Amino acid sequence: MTNARYANPVLFVILAGVVGGSALIATTLLTRRGPMIFLPYAALTVAVALYLYWRRIDSFGIRFNASLGAFMIATIILQAYTIVIVNPAALHTPLWHKIWPLGVFLLIGSALGAVVAKVTPTSAESQS
């Protein structure tokens, strides 16, 4: 089996991000306990790690971007829901107030993406 067919997991990343974002929104609707928000993020991380484990993609960059991409798509969906539906008054705040949390989540997602990319095996590791 060659990796060329699976070298660009864009469709999976988008799907995982949308499902993860939907799970985050469901969590905010169904519970008021703050730490529960970590469960959809953990499930998303495990799902991406299992996908990358199963596909055995060689490139660290592709594995990193897949993990970070799914994490950020889910976060952006949650941020959009929070600003547009939950608190529409936030639309009238300066743009910086809406963007800086995404920067923080980009840092968190980058660290998480690096860990996921590092621990998922490649096809070269499975042959030895």
For each residue, the residues with C-beta under 8 A, 3 or more apart:
1:
2: 5
3: 6 7 55 56 57 58 123
4: 7
5: 2
6: 3 9 55 57
7: 3 4 57 58 59 62
8: 62
9: 6 12 13 51 52 55 57 62 66
10: 13 14
11: 14 15
12: 9 15 16 51 66 70
13: 9 10 16 17 48 65 66 69 70 73
14: 10 11 17 18 69 73
15: 11 12 18 19
16: 12 13 19 20 44 47 48 51 70 73 74
17: 13 14 20 21 44 69 70 71 72 73 74 77
18: 14 15 21 22 73 74 77
19: 15 16 22 23 44
20: 16 17 23 24 40 41 43 44 47 70 71 73 74 77
21: 17 18 24 25 73 74 75 76 77 78 81
22: 18 19 25 26 77
23: 19 20 26 27 40 43 44 74
24: 20 21 27 28 37 40 41 74 75 77 78
25: 21 22 28 29 77 78 81
26: 22 23 29 30 40
27: 23 24 30 31 36 37 39 40
28: 24 25 31 37 78 81 82 86
29: 25 26
30: 26 27
31: 27 28 36
32:
33: 36
34: 37
35: 38
36: 27 31 33 39
37: 24 27 28 34 40 41
38: 35 41 42
39: 27 36 42 43
40: 20 23 24 26 27 37 43 44 74
41: 20 24 37 38 44 45 71 74
42: 38 39 45 46
43: 20 23 39 40 46 47
44: 16 17 19 20 23 40 41 47 48 70 71 74
45: 41 42 48 49 67 71 112 116
46: 42 43 49 50
47: 16 20 43 44 50 51 70
48: 13 16 44 45 51 52 66 67 70 71 116
49: 45 46 52 53 67 116 119 120
50: 46 47 53 54
51: 9 12 16 47 48 54 55 66
52: 9 48 49 55 57 63 66 67 116 117 120
53: 49 50 56 120 121
54: 50 51
55: 3 6 9 51 52
56: 3 53 121 122 123 126
57: 3 6 7 9 52 62 63 66 120 122 123
58: 3 7 62 122 123 124
59: 7 62 63
60: 63 64 117 118
61: 64 65
62: 7 8 9 57 58 59 65 66
63: 52 57 59 60 66 67 116 117 120
64: 60 61 67 68 113 114 116 117
65: 13 61 62 68 69 113
66: 9 12 13 48 51 52 57 62 63 69 70 113
67: 45 48 49 52 63 64 70 71 109 112 113 116 117
68: 64 65 71 72 106 109 110 112 113
69: 13 14 17 65 66 72 73
70: 12 13 16 17 20 44 47 48 66 67 73 74
71: 17 20 41 44 45 48 67 68 74 75 105 108 109 112 113
72: 17 68 69 75 76 102 105 106 109
73: 13 14 16 17 18 20 21 69 70 76 77
74: 16 17 18 20 21 23 24 40 41 44 70 71 77 78
75: 21 24 71 72 78 79 102 105 109
76: 21 72 73 79 80 102
77: 17 18 20 21 22 24 25 73 74 80 81
78: 21 24 25 28 74 75 81 82
79: 75 76 82 83 98 101 102
80: 76 77 83 84
81: 21 25 28 77 78 84 85 86
82: 28 78 79 85 86 87 90
83: 79 80 86 87 88 90 91 98
84: 80 81 88 91
85: 81 82 88
86: 28 81 82 83
87: 82 83 90
88: 83 84 85 91
89: 92 93
90: 82 83 87 93 97 98
91: 83 84 88
92: 89
93: 89 90 97 98
94: 97 98
95: 98 99
96: 99 100
97: 90 93 94 100
98: 79 83 90 93 94 95 101 102
99: 95 96 102 103
100: 96 97 103 104
101: 79 98 104 105
102: 72 75 76 79 98 99 105 106
103: 99 100 106 107
104: 100 101 107 108
105: 71 72 75 101 102 108 109
106: 68 72 102 103 109 110
107: 103 104 110 111
108: 71 104 105 111 112
109: 67 68 71 72 75 105 106 112 113
110: 68 106 107 113 114
111: 107 108 114 115
112: 45 67 68 71 108 109 115 116
113: 64 65 66 67 68 71 109 110 116 117
114: 64 110 111 117 118
115: 111 112 118 119
116: 45 48 49 52 63 64 67 112 113 119 120
117: 52 60 63 64 67 113 114 120
118: 60 114 115
119: 49 115 116
120: 49 52 53 57 63 116 117
121: 53 56 125 126
122: 56 57 58 125 126
123: 3 56 57 58 126 127
124: 58 127 128
125: 121 122 128
126: 56 121 122 123
127: 123 124
128: 124 125
